[in-house]
């Protein structure tokens, strides 16, 4: 499962980050909340935290979460994707 998140820093161009397995696991551990339930109940804080975690993991920022959020203007889940559930139906045959 991957989640593409569009962010726009206050002083920069819009860009996308991709939350990968290690980001999603870190989120679930930090918040004791399943990413599989994002379709039903996603908070802006969840998206900001995932985007920040990607930036931190990839070396795009050295800032901690709150100071990083203060540098952001907008955030959203990329429209060219859908959030895919973690489980799929078992193959038949």
Protein Blocks (a to p, Z undefined) as FASTA:
>chain_A
ZZddddddfkbccddddddfklmmmmmmmnopafklmmmoccfklmmmmmmmmmmmnopa
cbdfklmmmmpmbdcddfkbccddfbdcddeZZ
